[in-house]
């Protein structure tokens, strides 16, 4: 498992621009995730393919994303049409069948970053029963004689025990990463996507908007004290 930044986890060895494919569900949260990646100028220049329900497509296009309907029966063909040689990187948070499809759509030197198993979270069986096979699958792919790479990103990887040297090193890395992100926000390289702001007293309305099936505005919903 990797504990560095998601961008570092999928960085091209030669530093070249990458065409990214973000595999997302149809929920508003999914569209917000795609949008958050797209507000980085380097990623917009590289080109991004994002799957979402049609109501989010205009918002994604405004962010420089090539949208694809996640329900499209020819989804694989659509991605191949946009990236005939395969994609350079995939960020997959669904797991299950999605992560296998994501790996197959990589180019010869592409990178798959899995960072969740959301497809298994609605079930009743222990999540570990889905998580361990995913790790085994990623390890198997990395042992194949190819130049592709697959990893699971875990922000808590290497955090160690309290008061240990490993925990202090983890804190130092996290401090460095967050400082870098905040500097990018300050310099306008990253733009925080905010869909709406609510006072804390209206938390119920904020939650209702967040769960709305008709919501189209990309970004996070902010609760202000």
C-alpha positions in Angstrom: 0.0 0.0 0.0 1.2 3.5 -0.8 1.1 6.4 1.6 2.3 9.2 -0.7 0.0 11.6 -2.6 -2.4 10.3 -5.2 -0.6 12.3 -7.8 2.7 10.9 -6.8 1.3 7.4 -6.8 0.3 7.8 -10.5 3.2 9.9 -11.7 4.6 9.2 -15.1 8.3 8.1 -14.9 9.4 10.7 -17.5 7.2 13.5 -16.1 5.1 13.6 -19.3 1.4 14.6 -19.3 -1.0 11.8 -18.7 -4.5 11.1 -19.9 -6.4 10.2 -16.8 -9.5 8.2 -16.5 -11.5 8.6 -13.3 -13.9 5.7 -12.8 -16.9 7.1 -10.9 -20.4 6.1 -9.9 -23.5 8.2 -10.8 -23.8 9.8 -7.3 -23.3 13.5 -6.9 -20.3 12.7 -4.7 -18.8 10.9 -7.7 -19.1 13.9 -9.9 -17.6 16.1 -7.2 -14.6 13.8 -7.0 -14.0 14.1 -10.7 -14.3 17.8 -10.6 -11.9 18.1 -7.7 -9.2 16.4 -9.8 -9.9 18.5 -12.8 -9.3 21.9 -11.2 -5.5 21.2 -11.2 -4.0 23.0 -14.2 -1.5 20.2 -15.0 -4.3 17.6 -15.0 -6.5 19.7 -17.2 -3.7 20.1 -19.7 -3.1 16.3 -19.6 -6.7 15.4 -20.4 -9.2 13.6 -18.2 -12.0 11.1 -18.9 -14.7 10.9 -16.2 -17.7 8.7 -15.9 -20.9 10.2 -14.4 -24.6 10.3 -15.0 -25.7 12.6 -17.8 -26.9 15.4 -15.5 -23.3 16.0 -14.4 -21.8 16.1 -17.9 -22.1 19.8 -18.5 -20.4 20.5 -15.2 -17.6 18.1 -16.1 -17.1 19.6 -19.6 -16.7 23.1 -17.9 -13.9 21.6 -15.9 -12.2 20.2 -19.0 -13.3 16.6 -18.6 -14.4 14.2 -21.4 -17.6 12.8 -19.8 -18.9 9.3 -20.4 -22.2 7.9 -19.1 -21.3 5.3 -16.5 -24.3 3.2 -17.8 -23.1 3.2 -21.4 -23.1 -0.4 -22.5 -20.1 0.4 -24.7 -18.2 2.2 -22.0 -15.0 0.3 -22.7 -15.2 1.2 -26.4 -15.9 4.9 -25.5 -12.7 5.1 -23.4 -10.7 3.3 -26.2 -12.0 5.8 -28.7 -10.7 8.7 -26.6 -7.5 6.9 -25.7 -6.7 4.3 -28.4 -3.5 3.2 -26.8 -5.0 3.1 -23.3 -5.0 5.5 -20.4 -1.9 6.6 -18.5 -3.6 6.4 -15.1 -6.8 5.4 -13.5 -8.0 6.4 -10.0 -10.5 3.7 -8.9 -12.5 3.8 -5.7 -15.1 1.2 -6.5 -13.1 -2.0 -6.4 -14.6 -5.3 -7.5 -15.2 -5.7 -11.3 -14.4 -2.0 -11.7 -10.8 -2.3 -10.7 -10.3 -5.2 -13.2 -11.8 -3.1 -16.0 -9.6 -0.2 -15.0 -6.5 -2.2 -15.2 -7.4 -3.6 -18.6 -7.8 0.0 -20.0 -4.3 1.1 -19.0 -1.7 1.6 -21.7 1.6 -0.4 -21.7 3.1 1.7 -18.9 0.0 2.9 -17.2 -0.7 3.1 -13.5 -3.8 2.0 -11.5 -4.4 3.6 -8.2 -7.1 1.9 -6.1 -8.1 3.9 -3.0 -11.4 2.3 -1.8 -13.8 -0.5 -2.3 -17.0 1.5 -2.3 -18.8 -1.2 -4.3 -18.6 -3.5 -1.2 -19.7 -0.9 1.4 -23.4 -1.4 0.9 -23.3 -5.1 1.6 -23.6 -6.9 4.9 -20.5 -9.1 4.9 -17.2 -8.0 6.4 -15.3 -5.5 4.2 -12.1 -7.4 4.9 -13.4 -10.3 2.7 -13.4 -7.9 -0.3 -10.3 -5.9 0.7 -7.9 -8.8 0.9 -8.7 -10.2 -2.5 -8.2 -6.7 -3.9 -4.7 -6.5 -2.4 -3.9 -9.9 -3.8 -5.1 -8.9 -7.2 -3.0 -5.8 -7.2 0.1 -7.8 -6.1 -0.5 -10.3 -8.8 -0.7 -7.6 -11.5 2.6 -6.1 -10.3 4.3 -9.4 -10.6 3.3 -9.8 -14.3 6.1 -9.2 -16.8 4.7 -5.8 -17.9 5.5 -2.2 -17.3 2.2 -1.5 -15.7 1.9 -0.6 -12.0 -1.0 -1.1 -9.6 -1.2 0.0 -6.0 -3.6 0.7 -3.2 -3.4 4.3 -1.8 -3.9 4.5 2.0 -3.3 7.9 3.6 -2.7 6.2 6.9 0.0 3.8 5.6 3.1 3.9 7.7 1.5 5.9 10.5 3.0 3.6 13.1 2.2 3.4 16.8 1.6 6.5 19.0 4.9 8.2 20.1 7.0 6.0 17.8 9.6 7.3 15.3 7.4 5.9 12.5 4.5 8.1 13.7 6.7 11.2 13.8 8.0 10.5 10.3 4.3 10.0 9.2 3.4 13.4 10.7 6.3 15.0 8.9 5.3 13.6 5.6 1.7 14.6 6.1 2.7 18.1 7.1 4.8 18.4 4.0 2.0 17.1 1.7 -0.6 19.4 3.2 1.7 22.4 3.0 2.2 21.6 -0.7 -1.6 21.4 -1.3 -2.3 24.6 0.5 0.4 26.4 -1.5 -1.2 25.2 -4.7 -4.5 26.6 -3.5 -2.9 29.9 -2.6 -1.2 30.1 -6.0 -4.4 29.3 -7.9 -3.1 26.0 -9.4 -5.8 24.2 -7.5 -9.3 25.6 -7.0 -11.6 24.3 -4.3 -15.0 23.4 -5.7 -17.8 24.6 -3.4 -21.3 23.7 -4.4 -23.1 25.4 -1.5 -22.6 26.9 1.9 -25.0 26.4 4.8 -24.9 27.6 8.4 -24.5 24.8 10.9 -28.1 25.2 12.1 -29.2 24.1 8.6 -27.2 20.9 8.6 -30.3 18.9 7.7 -30.8 21.0 4.5 -27.2 20.5 3.6 -27.5 16.8 4.0 -30.6 16.7 1.9 -28.8 18.6 -0.9 -25.8 16.3 -0.7 -28.1 13.2 -1.1 -30.3 14.7 -3.8 -30.6 12.7 -6.9 -31.2 15.8 -9.0 -28.2 17.8 -7.8 -25.9 19.0 -10.6 -23.6 21.6 -9.0 -20.1 20.1 -8.6 -18.1 20.6 -5.4 -18.3 20.2 -1.7 -21.1 21.4 0.6 -19.7 23.5 3.4 -21.2 23.8 6.9 -20.2 27.1 8.6 -20.4 27.6 12.3 
